[in-house]
Amino acid sequence: MRFPKDEDGQTLELLYKNGVDFNKKHQLDFFIVLENEKDAFELGRELEERNFMFTIEEDPETKEWVCCVTKEMYLDYDEIVSFQKELNKLSKPFNGYCDGWGTLVE
């Protein structure tokens, strides 16, 4: 299997090499970084309206706020990149940006 030569592609390649099943859906966590609590909870209202599953917490080291959006999906490069673009578009009015994704593997 071939993967693009960017961060998303490298992450997918690492998962593939570690034997993760690409034929089943996984819970992916997408991380949105925001400057303050007010913006984080305003974004949360937008995400809630769209029925997204998410959590919000302050990063104790950076003091930035992180919104973690969880979505069940296949480990498909185009779908992952597309969802990150959607999250960037949603978070931009609140001075936020999608800072990557991850998943727990068995």
Buried (B, 14 or more C-beta within 10 A) or exposed (E): EEBEEEEBBEBBBEBBEEEBEEEEEBEBBBBBBBEBEEBBBBBBEEBEEEEBEBEBEBEEEEEBBBBBBEBEEBBEBEEBBEBBEBBBEBBEEBEBBBBEBEBEEE
